[in-house]
Amino acid sequence: MKELNVLKICNPIKSVRDAGVKKAINFAMGDIGQVSELTIDAAKKVIVGNVILNGESNSIAFTINDWEFSDGGDELKILGVQTDRQWLTAIANRAIVDKWFAVPASHMKVIKAVLML
């Protein structure tokens, strides 16, 4: 009997997941810009990507390092953000890092599924 290689099955699933998340983010960003690359490593709790903002000629690299869900399960906290622009990292750290964000239950189910795959 042939042995099942779980990694060969999981990698395509993760690629499809990452592409779906990228598409959803791009839809939400609308006329602000587009995510050109996105990779989620749920096991390490890291999201790495590049975004091209409208009117800008160069992309901005970003990394989201770690996140957690509230005990009630209706809030999300991002624990670390880095970008290749020092000023943007400073803004992100002030605006979103270590702050709880309420998320509707229907969206939270999808977010948890994506970030735990």
Phi, psi and omega in degrees: 000136182283136180281137180279126178265103184297323181297322180293331178278317185291321183300313176297324178296317180294323178296317177295318178300311181300319179295321179294318178295316179301317180296319179294318178296316180297322177297315181293326181289332177054239184273010178279321182164195183218141172281124181266333178217146179203129176225131179247126173246091185295326181296321180267354183057054180225135172238126181238137180196179175228140178234140175248112180276141180301135181090351180257145180267339181244148178282162177244123177276141178220154175223130172255118183253103172078148178203164176213158178252146179292160178301325179284345177079011182247007180225152180233138177235129174267130186262347179196139177222138174224146174227172177272012173240115184304316181296323180287323175298318179298317178297314180300317180297323178285324189270325188232335184289135179064026176240141179277135177239124177289136180230130177304144184306319182296324178284324183297323178301317180291316180300314179297319180298318181291316185278356180244002180280000000 
